[in-house]
Amino acid sequence: MLGHKVNGLGPSQICIEKYDRLIQNGGMKQLIEQATQYLKGKIRNTPIELSPTLSKLLGQPIYLKLECLQTTGSFKLRGAIFYLSTLNPEEKNRGVAAVSAGNHGLGIAYAARKQRIPCTIFVPKNVDQSKYDQLIELGAHVQKSAFAGYDDTLEWSKGEARKLQIPIIPAYDDEKIMAANGGTIAVEVLTEVPEATHFILPMGGGGLSGGFAYHVKSKNPDAYMTVCQLAASPVFQSSLEQGKAITHMPAVDTLAGGIEGGLGEKCFEVLKTRVDGIAHLSEDEIKEALCWTLRHHRYLIEPSSAIAIAACLFGHAHPKGPTVIVVSGRNVSYSTLRDLIIHK
Ligand SMILES: Cc1ncc(COP(=O)(O)O)c(C=O)c1O
């Protein structure tokens, strides 16, 4: 539980209220509605399933929102399709770029192909091989950076995109991305499991959890939001302690590339008063949870996504009522999966 949850009026509250007005008027609420309408028929409304084993273990009904079954293998397709739909014809002709450990790039490459927009994806040098191969198959122009982490790759690709004179589509720190990635999932979750009171999500830059928390808390301020981060990259906790978003983190050696690195500034403004609990997980716990999901549910999920299951399996989240875990993606290479299973 976070000790500093702001309910009264402090200096940070004044700031968030200003930002809240901005995103209300701009506005985040309308963007979530627009994205929900726009995405109908263009993406899968992914299933939500009860997990009998987790429910038994935790003594509450625990549901899995299976966004791992989304086209392109993750929720990132939502933001990509919606964002590209807002570009004008001249911008579409010029083309777009994205910087991605994989899933955002896959979403952009897929959406760009559908809308006939040329696209370049900049990836860290240690990008998962399955994601790299899929990007190529989707027809994207892929450029590997000389860096292992997302943040360093982002810095390098800013110069590359400038040379190509194309904009970089943000992976998380943007209202449209937050609204489409997290907001539209929250709409589906609350429609199907209206009794849910606790939500557990992975957090990287904060786009998924930002949009999700915004919608859920606007419908039920008492809902409980747990976000899950790598113990080796606890950027949300550190940002709360410093009172501002830490946007750049040193790269860490992890299979969960989607959730390492810095936090978005806009995401932090949304999240800092809407998160109730943070779970920090080790690499071993994440690997264990990935294998557990395969064994108990027969679903293949990727490490960045397994972190939310790990939070439940290893006692870092304590659901007090019906709970939904967002299972955010499935893109893990065959060789990584084989190594994980062999070493079990
Ligand atoms: C599978 C998966 N889950 C979760 C996340 C975290 O999303 P966000 O960066 O919006 O917090 C990512 C980010 O790439 C991801 O690929």
The ligand as a Tripos MOL2 file, in Angstrom:
@<TRIPOS>MOLECULE
LIG
   16    16     1     0     0
SMALL
NO_CHARGES

@<TRIPOS>ATOM
      1 C1          3.8620   -7.0970  -22.9700 C.3       1 LIG1
      2 C2          4.0010   -5.7570  -22.3260 C.ar      1 LIG1
      3 N1          3.4140   -5.5470  -21.1280 N.ar      1 LIG1
      4 C3          3.4970   -4.3690  -20.4980 C.ar      1 LIG1
      5 C4          4.2010   -3.3120  -21.0400 C.ar      1 LIG1
      6 C5          4.2640   -2.0020  -20.2990 C.3       1 LIG1
      7 O1          3.4880   -1.0170  -20.9420 O.3       1 LIG1
      8 P1          3.7400    0.5370  -20.6550 P.3       1 LIG1
      9 O2          5.0950    0.8690  -21.2060 O.co2     1 LIG1
     10 O3          2.6440    1.2160  -21.3870 O.co2     1 LIG1
     11 O4          3.6890    0.6870  -19.1860 O.co2     1 LIG1
     12 C6          4.8340   -3.4750  -22.2860 C.ar      1 LIG1
     13 C7          5.5850   -2.3760  -22.9000 C.2       1 LIG1
     14 O5          6.1980   -2.5020  -23.9200 O.2       1 LIG1
     15 C8          4.7290   -4.7230  -22.9470 C.ar      1 LIG1
     16 O6          5.3010   -4.9370  -24.1400 O.3       1 LIG1
@<TRIPOS>BOND
     1     1     2 1
     2     2     3 ar
     3     2    15 ar
     4     3     4 ar
     5     4     5 ar
     6     5     6 1
     7     5    12 ar
     8     6     7 1
     9     7     8 1
    10     8     9 2
    11     8    10 1
    12     8    11 1
    13    12    13 1
    14    12    15 ar
    15    13    14 2
    16    15    16 1
@<TRIPOS>SUBSTRUCTURE
     1 LIG1         1 GROUP 0 **** ****
